[in-house]
Amino acid sequence: MLPVDSSSCRLKERGFTIIELIMIIVLISIMAAVAVPKFGNYYNGITVGSAATKIAADMRFAQSRATTTQDRSRHRMVDATHYEVLYCPDSGTNFDSVTCSCTVAWAYATDPSSQGNFQVDIAADFPGVVITSPPGHCIEFNALGVPYYNANCTDPASCSISAGATVVIQSDGTSKTITVTAETGVVSY
């Protein structure tokens, strides 16, 4: 039998040196510096995409409201963070098809979620998101759901020619374009 040396069977007990710990901290810092901006871009993309979904759904609501009630409806961009959905009450008698204008004041549609006036502050739900379309622009829908683009909501839109429209939203360099197709009124993004 061979003699056994007990010191050779034992593992050496040792910790990390200060240099090893510094190297680990440096590597973690480098990985974090690369990952954080990527996460920020990913988050902006999700936020802008969600805001585009909300705005497009509200445009479709205005269009659907116009076809179901037979009252001309409009989606109006108030400013960079606010928009509203309005309608011309009793459009059969209060909408002048010659001048293409509502002869009475436009009324607020009822917001299905709050049951109040359909006014939206997009920045409240999606911080940092802005609508880059010029404020005051409207997209109106007739009783058939055909879109009419009205450049400033004060001059009547053309009653004989339907027009498509685009709304661009953005947040920190990430943008999304919502398109309303001429004639058909298909809202997509």
C-alpha positions as CSV (number, residue, x, y, z in Angstrom):
1,M,0.0,0.0,0.0
2,L,1.1,3.5,-0.8
3,P,1.0,6.1,1.8
4,V,-1.8,8.8,1.3
5,D,-0.9,12.4,1.8
6,S,-4.0,14.1,3.2
7,S,-2.9,17.6,2.0
8,S,-3.0,16.5,-1.7
9,C,-6.6,15.3,-1.5
10,R,-8.0,18.6,-0.2
11,L,-9.1,21.4,-2.5
12,K,-7.5,24.6,-1.9
13,E,-9.8,27.1,-0.3
14,R,-9.5,30.5,-1.9
15,G,-11.8,33.4,-3.0
16,F,-11.6,35.8,-5.8
17,T,-8.8,38.3,-6.1
18,I,-9.6,42.0,-6.4
19,I,-8.5,42.0,-10.0
20,E,-11.0,39.2,-10.9
21,L,-13.8,41.1,-9.2
22,I,-12.9,44.3,-11.1
23,M,-12.9,42.4,-14.4
24,I,-16.4,40.9,-13.7
25,I,-17.7,44.4,-12.9
26,V,-16.2,45.9,-16.1
27,L,-17.8,43.1,-18.2
28,I,-21.2,43.5,-16.6
29,S,-20.9,47.3,-17.2
30,I,-20.1,46.8,-20.9
31,M,-23.0,44.4,-21.4
32,A,-25.4,46.9,-19.6
33,A,-24.1,49.8,-21.7
34,V,-24.9,47.9,-24.9
35,A,-28.3,46.5,-23.7
36,V,-29.9,49.6,-22.2
37,P,-30.2,51.6,-25.5
38,K,-31.5,48.5,-27.3
39,F,-34.2,48.1,-24.7
40,G,-35.1,51.8,-25.0
41,N,-35.6,51.5,-28.8
42,Y,-37.6,48.3,-28.2
43,Y,-39.8,50.1,-25.7
44,N,-40.3,53.1,-28.0
45,G,-41.4,50.8,-30.8
46,I,-44.0,49.1,-28.5
47,T,-45.3,52.5,-27.3
48,V,-45.6,53.9,-30.8
49,G,-47.2,50.7,-32.1
50,S,-49.7,50.7,-29.3
51,A,-50.6,54.4,-29.9
52,A,-51.0,53.8,-33.6
53,T,-53.4,50.9,-32.8
54,K,-55.4,53.2,-30.5
55,I,-55.6,56.1,-33.0
56,A,-56.5,53.8,-35.9
57,A,-59.2,52.1,-33.8
58,D,-60.7,55.5,-33.0
59,M,-60.7,56.4,-36.7
60,R,-62.5,53.2,-37.5
61,F,-64.9,54.1,-34.7
62,A,-65.7,57.4,-36.4
63,Q,-66.2,55.6,-39.7
64,S,-68.4,52.9,-38.1
65,R,-70.4,55.5,-36.3
66,A,-71.1,57.4,-39.6
67,T,-72.3,54.2,-41.3
68,T,-74.5,53.0,-38.5
69,T,-76.1,56.3,-37.5
70,Q,-76.0,57.9,-41.0
71,D,-74.6,61.0,-39.4
72,R,-71.4,62.4,-40.9
73,S,-68.5,61.8,-38.5
74,R,-65.0,63.3,-38.2
75,H,-61.8,62.4,-36.5
76,R,-60.1,65.8,-35.7
77,M,-56.4,66.2,-34.7
78,V,-56.6,69.1,-32.1
79,D,-52.8,69.4,-31.5
80,A,-49.7,67.2,-31.2
81,T,-51.2,65.1,-28.3
82,H,-55.0,65.5,-28.5
83,Y,-57.7,64.4,-30.9
84,E,-61.5,64.0,-30.8
85,V,-64.3,62.3,-32.6
86,L,-67.3,64.5,-33.6
87,Y,-70.5,64.1,-35.6
88,C,-73.0,66.3,-37.4
89,P,-76.3,65.7,-35.6
90,D,-79.1,64.6,-37.9
91,S,-77.0,64.9,-41.0
92,G,-80.0,64.2,-43.2
93,T,-81.3,67.7,-42.6
94,N,-78.2,69.5,-41.0
95,F,-75.6,68.6,-43.5
96,D,-75.4,70.8,-46.7
97,S,-74.1,68.6,-49.5
98,V,-73.6,71.6,-51.7
99,T,-71.1,73.4,-49.4
100,C,-70.1,70.1,-47.7
101,S,-70.6,71.6,-44.2
102,C,-72.6,70.9,-41.1
103,T,-75.2,73.6,-40.7
104,V,-75.3,73.2,-36.9
105,A,-72.4,72.8,-34.4
106,W,-70.5,69.5,-34.6
107,A,-71.3,67.4,-31.5
108,Y,-68.9,65.1,-29.5
109,A,-69.4,61.4,-30.1
110,T,-69.7,59.3,-26.9
111,D,-66.5,57.6,-26.0
112,P,-67.3,53.9,-25.5
113,S,-64.9,53.4,-22.7
114,S,-65.6,56.5,-20.6
115,Q,-69.1,57.2,-21.7
116,G,-68.1,60.9,-21.9
117,N,-67.2,63.2,-24.8
118,F,-64.8,61.5,-27.2
119,Q,-61.7,63.5,-26.5
120,V,-58.3,61.8,-26.3
121,D,-55.0,62.9,-24.7
122,I,-52.7,60.4,-26.4
123,A,-49.8,61.5,-24.2
124,A,-51.7,60.4,-21.0
125,D,-51.7,56.8,-22.1
126,F,-48.5,56.8,-24.2
127,P,-46.0,59.3,-22.7
128,G,-43.6,60.8,-25.3
129,V,-45.8,60.0,-28.3
130,V,-46.8,62.9,-30.5
131,I,-49.0,63.3,-33.6
132,T,-46.9,65.0,-36.2
133,S,-49.8,65.8,-38.6
134,P,-50.7,69.5,-38.5
135,P,-53.2,70.4,-35.8
136,G,-56.7,71.0,-36.8
137,H,-56.8,68.5,-39.7
138,C,-59.9,66.3,-40.0
139,I,-60.8,63.1,-41.6
140,E,-64.6,63.0,-42.2
141,F,-66.6,60.0,-43.1
142,N,-70.0,60.1,-44.9
143,A,-72.9,57.7,-44.3
144,L,-71.2,55.1,-46.5
145,G,-67.9,55.3,-44.6
146,V,-66.2,57.1,-47.5
147,P,-63.4,59.4,-46.2
148,Y,-63.0,63.1,-46.9
149,Y,-59.9,64.9,-45.9
150,N,-60.4,68.3,-44.5
151,A,-57.1,70.3,-44.2
152,N,-58.2,72.5,-41.4
153,C,-61.7,71.5,-40.3
154,T,-63.0,75.0,-40.9
155,D,-63.2,75.0,-44.7
156,P,-65.6,72.4,-46.0
157,A,-64.1,69.2,-47.4
158,S,-64.8,68.4,-50.9
159,C,-68.2,66.6,-51.3
160,S,-67.5,65.2,-54.7
161,I,-64.0,63.8,-54.2
162,S,-63.1,61.5,-51.4
163,A,-59.4,61.6,-50.3
164,G,-57.1,59.5,-48.4
165,A,-55.1,60.8,-45.5
166,T,-52.1,59.9,-43.4
167,V,-51.4,60.6,-39.8
168,V,-47.8,60.1,-38.5
169,I,-47.0,59.6,-34.9
170,Q,-43.6,59.4,-33.3
171,S,-41.6,59.0,-30.1
172,D,-37.8,59.5,-29.8
173,G,-37.0,58.7,-33.5
174,T,-39.5,55.8,-33.8
175,S,-42.5,56.6,-36.0
176,K,-45.6,54.9,-37.4
177,T,-47.8,56.1,-40.3
178,I,-51.6,55.5,-40.2
179,T,-53.2,55.6,-43.6
180,V,-56.8,56.1,-44.6
181,T,-57.3,54.8,-48.1
182,A,-59.2,57.1,-50.5
183,E,-62.6,55.9,-51.7
184,T,-62.8,52.8,-49.4
185,G,-61.8,54.3,-46.1
186,V,-59.7,51.4,-45.1
187,V,-57.6,52.4,-42.0
188,S,-54.2,50.7,-41.7
189,Y,-50.8,51.2,-40.2
